[in-house]
Protein backbone atom coordinates (compact mmCIF):
# COMPACT_ATOMS: atom_id res chain seq x y z
CA UNK A 1 0.00 0.00 0.00
CA UNK A 2 1.22 3.51 -0.80
CA UNK A 3 -0.18 6.96 -0.09
CA UNK A 4 -0.23 9.67 -2.77
CA UNK A 5 -0.91 13.21 -1.50
CA UNK A 6 -2.55 15.54 -4.02
CA UNK A 7 -1.47 19.17 -4.41
CA UNK A 8 -4.35 20.66 -2.46
CA UNK A 9 -3.15 18.70 0.57
CA UNK A 10 -0.20 21.07 0.89
CA UNK A 11 -2.10 24.23 -0.05
CA UNK A 12 -4.66 23.58 2.72
CA UNK A 13 -7.50 25.83 1.40
CA UNK A 14 -10.30 26.84 3.74
CA UNK A 15 -11.90 24.87 5.28
CA UNK A 16 -8.80 22.96 6.20
CA UNK A 17 -9.16 19.75 4.21
CA UNK A 18 -6.89 17.42 2.33
CA UNK A 19 -7.30 14.73 -0.26
CA UNK A 20 -5.13 11.67 -0.44
CA UNK A 21 -5.10 8.67 -2.69
CA UNK A 22 -4.52 5.30 -1.06
CA UNK A 23 -3.17 2.52 -3.24
CA UNK A 24 -4.18 -1.08 -2.56
CA UNK A 25 -2.51 -3.28 -5.15
CA UNK A 26 -3.15 -1.62 -8.53
CA UNK A 27 -6.16 0.45 -7.47
CA UNK A 28 -6.15 4.06 -6.25
CA UNK A 29 -8.85 5.21 -3.84
CA UNK A 30 -9.34 8.96 -3.23
CA UNK A 31 -10.01 9.75 0.42
CA UNK A 32 -10.92 13.13 1.87
CA UNK A 33 -9.91 13.92 5.42
CA UNK A 34 -10.48 16.87 7.66
CA UNK A 35 -7.66 18.62 9.49
CA UNK A 36 -9.98 18.94 12.47
CA UNK A 37 -10.11 15.11 12.79
CA UNK A 38 -6.51 13.91 12.72
CA UNK A 39 -7.50 10.40 13.81
CA UNK A 40 -8.48 9.44 10.25
CA UNK A 41 -5.16 10.63 8.90
CA UNK A 42 -3.28 8.82 11.64
CA UNK A 43 -5.14 5.62 10.82
CA UNK A 44 -3.96 5.69 7.22
CA UNK A 45 -0.44 6.52 8.31
CA UNK A 46 -0.56 3.57 10.71
CA UNK A 47 -1.69 1.18 7.98
CA UNK A 48 0.99 2.50 5.64
CA UNK A 49 3.59 2.09 8.35
CA UNK A 50 2.39 -1.44 9.01
CA UNK A 51 2.62 -2.54 5.38
CA UNK A 52 6.08 -1.05 4.88
CA UNK A 53 7.78 -1.89 8.16
CA UNK A 54 6.28 -5.21 9.27
CA UNK A 55 9.38 -7.38 9.70
CA UNK A 56 9.57 -10.81 8.19
CA UNK A 57 7.78 -13.24 10.47
CA UNK A 58 9.58 -16.25 11.84
CA UNK A 59 9.77 -19.40 9.73
CA UNK A 60 10.31 -21.57 12.79
CA UNK A 61 7.66 -24.27 12.27
CA UNK A 62 7.68 -25.47 15.86
CA UNK A 63 3.94 -25.88 16.42
CA UNK A 64 2.69 -28.71 14.23
CA UNK A 65 3.00 -30.81 11.09
CA UNK A 66 0.36 -30.46 8.38
CA UNK A 67 -0.39 -32.01 4.98
CA UNK A 68 -1.30 -30.16 1.78
CA UNK A 69 -1.79 -32.44 -1.20
CA UNK A 70 0.94 -35.07 -0.93
CA UNK A 71 3.37 -32.73 0.82
CA UNK A 72 4.10 -32.42 4.54
CA UNK A 73 5.05 -29.16 6.26
CA UNK A 74 6.30 -27.98 9.62
CA UNK A 75 4.27 -24.94 10.63
CA UNK A 76 3.76 -22.30 13.27
CA UNK A 77 1.11 -19.59 12.76
CA UNK A 78 2.86 -17.19 10.40
CA UNK A 79 2.80 -16.97 6.60
CA UNK A 80 5.76 -19.35 6.36
CA UNK A 81 5.63 -23.14 6.33
CA UNK A 82 8.58 -25.49 5.74
CA UNK A 83 8.24 -28.50 3.49
CA UNK A 84 9.84 -31.60 4.98
CA UNK A 85 10.83 -35.05 3.81
CA UNK A 86 8.45 -37.38 5.70
CA UNK A 87 11.10 -40.14 5.86
CA UNK A 88 14.25 -38.23 6.85
CA UNK A 89 12.46 -35.17 8.32
CA UNK A 90 14.95 -32.96 6.47
CA UNK A 91 13.82 -29.46 5.54
CA UNK A 92 13.34 -29.17 1.77
CA UNK A 93 12.08 -25.63 1.13
CA UNK A 94 10.35 -22.66 2.69
CA UNK A 95 6.90 -21.83 1.34
CA UNK A 96 5.22 -18.44 1.71
CA UNK A 97 1.41 -18.44 1.97
CA UNK A 98 1.40 -14.88 0.62
CA UNK A 99 2.48 -16.12 -2.80
CA UNK A 100 -0.79 -18.00 -3.12
CA UNK A 101 -3.40 -16.13 -1.08
CA UNK A 102 -3.53 -12.93 1.01
CA UNK A 103 -3.05 -14.23 4.56
CA UNK A 104 -0.43 -12.93 6.97
CA UNK A 105 -1.18 -15.52 9.64
CA UNK A 106 -2.66 -19.03 9.48
CA UNK A 107 -3.88 -21.72 11.84
CA UNK A 108 -1.56 -24.67 12.42
CA UNK A 109 -4.52 -27.06 12.78
CA UNK A 110 -6.09 -27.63 9.33
CA UNK A 111 -8.94 -30.08 8.83
CA UNK A 112 -9.07 -32.83 6.21
CA UNK A 113 -12.04 -34.48 4.51
CA UNK A 114 -12.32 -38.05 3.26
CA UNK A 115 -11.13 -37.03 -0.22
CA UNK A 116 -7.89 -35.56 1.11
CA UNK A 117 -8.83 -31.88 0.73
CA UNK A 118 -7.39 -29.62 3.44
CA UNK A 119 -9.28 -26.69 4.99
CA UNK A 120 -7.67 -23.90 6.97
CA UNK A 121 -8.14 -20.36 8.26
CA UNK A 122 -5.81 -17.41 7.76
CA UNK A 123 -5.92 -13.74 8.76
CA UNK A 124 -5.65 -11.05 6.11
CA UNK A 125 -4.46 -7.87 7.84
CA UNK A 126 -5.53 -4.43 6.60
CA UNK A 127 -6.10 -5.55 3.01
CA UNK A 128 -8.07 -2.90 1.09
CA UNK A 129 -8.86 -1.22 4.38
CA UNK A 130 -10.29 -4.38 5.97
CA UNK A 131 -9.03 -7.13 8.21
CA UNK A 132 -10.73 -10.48 7.75
CA UNK A 133 -10.45 -14.17 8.45
CA UNK A 134 -10.10 -16.21 5.27
CA UNK A 135 -11.32 -19.80 5.01
CA UNK A 136 -9.42 -21.59 2.26
CA UNK A 137 -9.26 -25.07 0.78
CA UNK A 138 -6.19 -26.83 -0.59
CA UNK A 139 -7.51 -29.53 -2.94
CA UNK A 140 -6.22 -33.07 -2.90
CA UNK A 141 -3.84 -33.90 -5.73
CA UNK A 142 -5.88 -34.79 -8.81
CA UNK A 143 -4.92 -37.49 -11.31
CA UNK A 144 -3.83 -34.88 -13.86
CA UNK A 145 -1.51 -33.20 -11.32
CA UNK A 146 0.18 -36.39 -10.11
CA UNK A 147 3.89 -36.27 -10.77
CA UNK A 148 3.92 -32.52 -11.35
CA UNK A 149 6.25 -30.35 -9.34
CA UNK A 150 5.13 -27.42 -7.24
CA UNK A 151 3.20 -27.13 -3.98
CA UNK A 152 -0.47 -28.08 -3.77
CA UNK A 153 -1.05 -24.51 -2.58
CA UNK A 154 -0.92 -23.36 -6.19
CA UNK A 155 -4.48 -24.72 -6.52
CA UNK A 156 -5.76 -23.09 -3.32
CA UNK A 157 -9.41 -21.96 -3.29
CA UNK A 158 -10.85 -19.24 -1.05
CA UNK A 159 -14.20 -20.47 0.27
CA UNK A 160 -15.25 -17.34 2.16
CA UNK A 161 -14.05 -14.52 4.37
CA UNK A 162 -15.36 -13.54 7.79
CA UNK A 163 -15.06 -9.83 8.66
CA UNK A 164 -13.02 -8.99 11.72
CA UNK A 165 -14.68 -6.72 14.27
CA UNK A 166 -11.47 -4.67 14.59
CA UNK A 167 -9.17 -3.38 11.84
CA UNK A 168 -5.89 -3.55 13.73
CA UNK A 169 -6.73 -6.01 16.53
CA UNK A 170 -7.90 -9.30 15.01
CA UNK A 171 -8.66 -12.28 17.18
CA UNK A 172 -5.96 -14.79 17.95
CA UNK A 173 -6.91 -18.39 17.08
CA UNK A 174 -5.09 -21.68 17.00
CA UNK A 175 -7.71 -24.05 15.57
CA UNK A 176 -11.32 -24.26 14.39
CA UNK A 177 -14.10 -26.84 14.07
CA UNK A 178 -15.59 -28.65 11.09
CA UNK A 179 -18.61 -30.90 10.48
CA UNK A 180 -19.96 -32.38 7.26
CA UNK A 181 -21.84 -29.17 6.47
CA UNK A 182 -20.42 -26.40 8.66
CA UNK A 183 -17.26 -24.63 9.76
CA UNK A 184 -17.08 -23.27 13.32
CA UNK A 185 -14.81 -20.27 13.83
CA UNK A 186 -14.54 -18.69 17.29
CA UNK A 187 -13.59 -15.00 17.35
CA UNK A 188 -12.25 -14.39 20.84
CA UNK A 189 -11.61 -11.15 22.73
CA UNK A 190 -8.01 -12.41 22.89
CA UNK A 191 -6.44 -10.18 20.27
CA UNK A 192 -3.28 -9.51 18.33
CA UNK A 193 -2.24 -5.87 18.50
CA UNK A 194 -0.97 -5.43 14.95
CA UNK A 195 0.80 -2.12 15.57
CA UNK A 196 2.70 -3.65 18.47
CA UNK A 197 3.56 -6.66 16.32
CA UNK A 198 4.94 -4.36 13.63
CA UNK A 199 7.52 -3.02 16.07
CA UNK A 200 8.05 -6.11 18.24
CA UNK A 201 11.39 -7.12 16.72
CA UNK A 202 12.72 -3.57 16.86
CA UNK A 203 11.70 -3.33 20.50
CA UNK A 204 13.16 -6.75 21.30
CA UNK A 205 9.94 -8.19 22.71
CA UNK A 206 8.06 -11.42 22.01
CA UNK A 207 4.73 -11.91 20.28
CA UNK A 208 3.20 -12.78 23.64
CA UNK A 209 3.58 -9.13 24.65
CA UNK A 210 1.50 -8.14 21.60
CA UNK A 211 -1.51 -10.18 22.70
CA UNK A 212 -4.29 -8.51 24.62
CA UNK A 213 -7.20 -10.13 26.45
CA UNK A 214 -10.35 -7.99 26.69
CA UNK A 215 -12.55 -9.70 29.34
CA UNK A 216 -15.27 -7.08 28.99
CA UNK A 217 -16.03 -8.23 25.44
CA UNK A 218 -18.04 -11.24 24.30
CA UNK A 219 -16.79 -14.15 22.25
CA UNK A 220 -18.39 -14.41 18.79
CA UNK A 221 -19.10 -17.82 17.28
CA UNK A 222 -19.25 -17.84 13.49
CA UNK A 223 -21.03 -20.70 11.74
CA UNK A 224 -20.23 -21.00 8.03
CA UNK A 225 -22.06 -23.22 5.55
CA UNK A 226 -19.41 -25.30 3.76
CA UNK A 227 -21.48 -25.62 0.60
CA UNK A 228 -22.43 -21.96 0.11
CA UNK A 229 -19.48 -20.33 1.88
CA UNK A 230 -21.89 -18.02 3.71
CA UNK A 231 -22.43 -17.45 7.39
CA UNK A 232 -25.74 -18.63 8.78
CA UNK A 233 -28.08 -15.77 9.64
CA UNK A 234 -28.32 -16.75 13.31
CA UNK A 235 -25.74 -14.97 15.47
CA UNK A 236 -24.13 -16.76 18.41
CA UNK A 237 -22.02 -15.39 21.21
CA UNK A 238 -20.82 -16.36 24.67
CA UNK A 239 -18.80 -14.78 27.47
CA UNK A 240 -15.13 -13.90 27.23
CA UNK A 241 -12.85 -16.92 27.01
CA UNK A 242 -9.55 -18.06 25.56
CA UNK A 243 -9.25 -21.31 23.66
CA UNK A 244 -6.47 -22.92 21.70
CA UNK A 245 -7.80 -26.36 20.79
CA UNK A 246 -11.04 -27.57 19.30
CA UNK A 247 -11.69 -31.21 20.15
CA UNK A 248 -14.34 -32.10 17.57
CA UNK A 249 -17.67 -30.94 16.17
CA UNK A 250 -20.74 -32.77 14.89
CA UNK A 251 -24.34 -32.22 13.84
CA UNK A 252 -27.34 -33.64 15.68
CA UNK A 253 -31.06 -32.98 15.30
CA UNK A 254 -30.80 -29.43 13.96
CA UNK A 255 -27.82 -28.48 16.16
CA UNK A 256 -24.09 -28.04 15.64
CA UNK A 257 -22.32 -29.36 18.73
CA UNK A 258 -18.66 -28.51 19.23
CA UNK A 259 -16.18 -29.26 22.00
CA UNK A 260 -13.25 -27.03 22.96
CA UNK A 261 -10.63 -26.67 25.67
CA UNK A 262 -11.22 -23.22 27.15
CA UNK A 263 -9.62 -20.92 29.72
CA UNK A 264 -11.03 -17.99 31.67
CA UNK A 265 -8.12 -15.74 30.72
CA UNK A 266 -4.77 -15.66 28.89
CA UNK A 267 -2.52 -16.47 31.84
CA UNK A 268 -1.42 -19.72 30.19
CA UNK A 269 1.11 -17.71 28.17
CA UNK A 270 2.73 -16.46 31.37
CA UNK A 271 3.23 -20.04 32.53
CA UNK A 272 5.80 -20.64 29.76
CA UNK A 273 8.14 -17.77 30.55
CA UNK A 274 11.48 -19.25 31.61
CA UNK A 275 11.35 -17.50 34.96
CA UNK A 276 8.03 -19.18 35.80
CA UNK A 277 9.16 -22.57 34.48
CA UNK A 278 12.27 -22.45 36.67
CA UNK A 279 10.29 -21.30 39.69
CA UNK A 280 7.69 -24.04 39.67
CA UNK A 281 7.66 -27.12 37.47
CA UNK A 282 4.11 -28.25 38.11
CA UNK A 283 0.89 -26.55 37.07
CA UNK A 284 -0.27 -24.02 39.67
CA UNK A 285 -3.99 -23.34 39.26
CA UNK A 286 -3.81 -20.42 41.69
CA UNK A 287 -1.49 -18.56 39.34
CA UNK A 288 -2.71 -19.86 35.98
CA UNK A 289 -6.23 -20.60 34.83
CA UNK A 290 -7.09 -24.25 34.48
CA UNK A 291 -8.30 -25.71 31.16
CA UNK A 292 -11.95 -26.73 30.99
CA UNK A 293 -13.35 -29.19 28.47
CA UNK A 294 -16.48 -27.38 27.25
CA UNK A 295 -19.33 -28.43 24.99
CA UNK A 296 -21.40 -25.86 23.08
CA UNK A 297 -24.62 -26.57 21.20
CA UNK A 298 -25.82 -24.19 18.46
CA UNK A 299 -29.39 -24.42 17.14
CA UNK A 300 -28.98 -23.98 13.39
CA UNK A 301 -32.46 -22.65 12.64
CA UNK A 302 -34.21 -20.33 15.04
CA UNK A 303 -37.72 -21.37 16.11
CA UNK A 304 -39.66 -18.12 15.83
CA UNK A 305 -42.43 -19.49 18.08
CA UNK A 306 -40.07 -19.64 21.06
CA UNK A 307 -40.25 -16.38 23.05
CA UNK A 308 -37.21 -14.37 24.08
CA UNK A 309 -35.38 -15.85 27.04
CA UNK A 310 -36.12 -19.41 26.01
CA UNK A 311 -33.44 -22.09 25.64
CA UNK A 312 -33.33 -23.33 22.05
CA UNK A 313 -31.16 -26.40 22.68
CA UNK A 314 -33.33 -29.53 22.60
CA UNK A 315 -30.64 -32.20 22.98
CA UNK A 316 -31.13 -34.45 26.03
CA UNK A 317 -27.49 -35.45 26.59
CA UNK A 318 -26.06 -31.99 27.25
CA UNK A 319 -26.82 -29.09 29.56
CA UNK A 320 -25.37 -26.61 27.04
CA UNK A 321 -27.84 -23.83 26.30
CA UNK A 322 -28.53 -21.18 23.66
CA UNK A 323 -30.90 -18.56 25.02
CA UNK A 324 -32.85 -16.56 22.50
CA UNK A 325 -32.39 -12.83 22.90
CA UNK A 326 -32.97 -10.47 20.02
CA UNK A 327 -34.18 -11.80 16.68
CA UNK A 328 -31.55 -14.15 15.32
CA UNK A 329 -29.20 -13.71 18.28
CA UNK A 330 -28.37 -16.29 20.93
CA UNK A 331 -26.40 -16.21 24.16
CA UNK A 332 -24.66 -19.59 24.50
CA UNK A 333 -23.52 -21.28 27.68
CA UNK A 334 -21.36 -24.38 27.58
CA UNK A 335 -21.50 -27.59 29.55
CA UNK A 336 -18.22 -28.35 31.34
CA UNK A 337 -17.45 -32.03 30.77
CA UNK A 338 -14.21 -32.14 32.77
CA UNK A 339 -11.33 -30.01 34.07
CA UNK A 340 -7.58 -30.09 33.62
CA UNK A 341 -7.57 -31.69 30.16
CA UNK A 342 -5.50 -30.33 27.24
CA UNK A 343 -3.92 -31.24 23.89
CA UNK A 344 -6.99 -33.28 22.85
CA UNK A 345 -6.89 -35.88 20.08
CA UNK A 346 -9.62 -38.15 18.75
CA UNK A 347 -9.86 -40.97 16.26
CA UNK A 348 -9.75 -38.65 13.23
CA UNK A 349 -11.68 -41.18 11.14
CA UNK A 350 -14.79 -39.88 12.92
CA UNK A 351 -13.87 -36.21 12.76
CA UNK A 352 -17.08 -34.24 12.20
CA UNK A 353 -19.14 -37.09 13.69
CA UNK A 354 -20.28 -37.63 17.26
CA UNK A 355 -17.38 -39.01 19.29
CA UNK A 356 -17.10 -40.72 22.66
CA UNK A 357 -13.39 -40.91 23.46
CA UNK A 358 -10.73 -38.20 23.64
CA UNK A 359 -7.03 -38.62 24.40
CA UNK A 360 -4.90 -35.86 25.89
CA UNK A 361 -2.64 -34.57 28.66
CA UNK A 362 -4.02 -34.02 32.12
CA UNK A 363 -2.83 -31.16 34.31
CA UNK A 364 -3.51 -30.49 37.96
CA UNK A 365 -1.97 -32.35 40.87
CA UNK A 366 0.44 -33.90 38.37
CA UNK A 367 1.37 -32.54 34.96
CA UNK A 368 3.08 -35.77 33.99
CA UNK A 369 0.25 -38.04 32.76
CA UNK A 370 -1.65 -38.74 29.58
CA UNK A 371 -5.32 -39.61 29.78
CA UNK A 372 -8.28 -41.12 27.96
CA UNK A 373 -11.59 -39.35 28.60
CA UNK A 374 -15.05 -40.84 28.01
CA UNK A 375 -17.47 -38.02 27.11
CA UNK A 376 -20.49 -40.17 27.94
CA UNK A 377 -19.54 -41.62 31.33
CA UNK A 378 -17.26 -38.65 32.20
CA UNK A 379 -14.66 -41.13 33.42
CA UNK A 380 -10.92 -40.75 32.82
CA UNK A 381 -8.07 -43.28 32.87
CA UNK A 382 -4.41 -42.34 33.06
CA UNK A 383 -0.89 -43.46 32.24
CA UNK A 384 2.11 -42.04 34.09
CA UNK A 385 5.48 -42.97 35.54
CA UNK A 386 7.75 -41.26 38.02
CA UNK A 387 10.05 -38.67 36.42
CA UNK A 388 8.54 -39.29 32.99
CA UNK A 389 7.00 -36.47 30.98
CA UNK A 390 4.75 -37.60 28.09
CA UNK A 391 3.90 -35.39 25.13
CA UNK A 392 0.55 -35.07 23.39
CA UNK A 393 -0.90 -38.55 22.70
CA UNK A 394 -1.71 -39.37 19.07
CA UNK A 395 -4.39 -41.98 18.34
CA UNK A 396 -3.81 -44.30 15.37
CA UNK A 397 -6.84 -46.41 14.39
CA UNK A 398 -6.46 -50.06 13.55
CA UNK A 399 -7.21 -50.67 9.85
CA UNK A 400 -10.80 -51.92 9.65
CA UNK A 401 -11.15 -51.39 13.40
CA UNK A 402 -14.34 -52.53 15.09
CA UNK A 403 -14.84 -49.60 17.45
CA UNK A 404 -13.94 -45.95 17.89
CA UNK A 405 -11.09 -46.71 20.31
CA UNK A 406 -9.78 -49.76 18.43
CA UNK A 407 -6.18 -48.76 17.81
CA UNK A 408 -3.06 -47.58 19.59
CA UNK A 409 -1.91 -44.34 21.16
CA UNK A 410 1.60 -42.98 20.59
CA UNK A 411 3.38 -40.52 22.84
CA UNK A 412 7.03 -39.53 23.21
CA UNK A 413 8.21 -39.61 26.81
CA UNK A 414 11.06 -37.58 28.28
CA UNK A 415 12.68 -39.79 30.93
CA UNK A 416 14.65 -37.98 33.62
CA UNK A 417 15.41 -41.07 35.69
CA UNK A 418 19.22 -41.43 36.08
CA UNK A 419 20.80 -43.73 33.53
CA UNK A 420 17.57 -44.26 31.59
CA UNK A 421 16.76 -43.21 28.03
CA UNK A 422 13.69 -41.42 26.78
CA UNK A 423 11.27 -43.52 24.79
CA UNK A 424 8.30 -43.73 22.46
CA UNK A 425 5.35 -45.24 24.32
CA UNK A 426 2.59 -47.32 22.70
CA UNK A 427 -0.68 -47.68 24.62
CA UNK A 428 -3.73 -49.77 23.80
CA UNK A 429 -6.50 -47.42 22.66
CA UNK A 430 -9.20 -49.37 24.51
CA UNK A 431 -7.60 -50.31 27.82
CA UNK A 432 -4.98 -47.53 27.90
CA UNK A 433 -2.47 -50.12 29.11
CA UNK A 434 1.11 -50.18 27.85
CA UNK A 435 1.70 -52.32 24.77
CA UNK A 436 5.37 -51.54 24.18
CA UNK A 437 8.02 -48.84 24.39
CA UNK A 438 10.94 -48.05 22.10
CA UNK A 439 13.94 -46.44 23.79
CA UNK A 440 15.79 -43.81 21.75
CA UNK A 441 19.47 -43.02 22.04
CA UNK A 442 19.02 -39.26 21.91
CA UNK A 443 17.52 -36.43 23.89
CA UNK A 444 13.84 -35.70 23.33
CA UNK A 445 12.28 -32.27 23.63
CA UNK A 446 8.79 -31.53 24.89
CA UNK A 447 6.83 -31.23 21.66
CA UNK A 448 3.47 -29.63 21.02
CA UNK A 449 1.71 -31.64 18.33
CA UNK A 450 2.40 -34.82 16.40
CA UNK A 451 1.32 -36.16 13.02
CA UNK A 452 1.28 -39.89 12.22
CA UNK A 453 2.44 -40.53 8.64
CA UNK A 454 1.71 -44.05 7.39
CA UNK A 455 4.64 -45.71 5.66
Secondary structure, DSSP 8 states (H G I E B T S, - for coil): -EEEE-THHHH--TTTEEEEEEEETTEEEEEEEETT-HHHHHHHHHHHHHHHH---------SEEEEETTEEEEE-SBSEEEEE-TTT--EEEEEEGGGTSS-SEE-S--EE-TTS-EEEEEEEEEETTEEEEEEEEE----GGGTT--S-GGGG-EEEEEEE-S-SS--B--S--EE-SSEEEEEE-SEEE-HHHHHTHHHHT--GGGGEEE-TTS-EEEEEEETTT--B-SSEEEES--EEEEEEEEEEETTEEEEEEEEESSSTHHHHTSHHHHHH-SS--TTTS---EEEEEEEESS--TTS-TT-B----TT---EEEE-STTEEEEE-EEEEESEEEEE--GGGTTS---EEEEEE-SS-SSEEEEEETTT--EEEE--TTEEE---EEEE-TT-SSTT-EEEEEEEEE-STT---EEEEEETTT--EEEEEE-SS-----S-------
